Amino acid sequence: HPQRLADVYKQILSYKPAENLTYSGCITTNISFTCFKQMKESLLSKGVMDRKLFTALCMPSGNVDVLMKLLEHFCIAYPIDGYKKLLLPWLLPMVSKNCNHMLEEPAVHEVQLVWRFRFPAFYPDGFLEKLAVSCHRCFGTLNEHWKTGFYWKVETEEDNEMLFISQLLVVEKKDSCIDEVESDFEQDVCLEVVARVLLPRTEECSRYKPTSCIIQCVCDIAKPVVLRVEELLKLSPGLVVERYVVCPRCSEEGLS
């Protein structure tokens, strides 16, 4: 079964790579020991696996292109640099990431909405990793990706003039980071989807006022992510999830 095969590869690629990934498995390939060490370091520090290393691990399993697409299809890894490498979210290092600076660009006007999915009792293993791979298909290359979140940004221009900037931040937070939510559980997790549209601080934009069109644009940015979250939730029937959206006006007034 394809899913079973994908699960097997996830275990192979994710189980203690620092200990189990050795050069002996690459001797039959054209990978030098120096090159092997560099690729292994990239895998352990950045979660990025070189195609050559993946090929060596897969031999003689079959077509490498098919296997790479299979891992992407089942939300285990996604290709970067034109299928020359694979990024495995499961192997990204657990580092503390300050997300605030990503949403602090100066602007005349901005519209921001936050969708929150709170898991008061149980949070499925690998939920964010699967979501990141799934979102990669929609948004393409992510600007930043770490163990507990990812960030995407695009600048929209017309006739060499900046129209607006779209930003998307998806981050996984523990209950200690969610001050406004009270809970009897110690392992609460909240998945935040932050979508934001802003206009640069320019003289031409100084008279611009946010309209329903911009609000719709914000919703369009978040919609693919929110839909993919719901698709993943269907794989865990009976899972308790609380959904809510933070009111942008309340946020501006400090009432959220």
Buried (B, 14 or more C-beta within 10 A) or exposed (E): EEEEBBEEBBEEBBEEBEEEBEBEBBEEBEBEEEBBEBBBEBBBEBBBBBBBBBBBBBEEEEEBEEBBEBBBBBBBBBBBEEEEBBBBBBBBEEEEBEBEEBBEBEBBBBBBBBBBBBBBEBBBEBBBBBBBBBBBEEBEEBBEBBBBBBBBBEEEEEEEEBEBBBBBBBBBBEBEEBEEBEBEEEEBBBBBBBBBBBBBEEEEBEEEEBEEEBBEBBBEBBBBBBEBBEEBBEEBEEBEBEEEEBEBEEEEEEEE
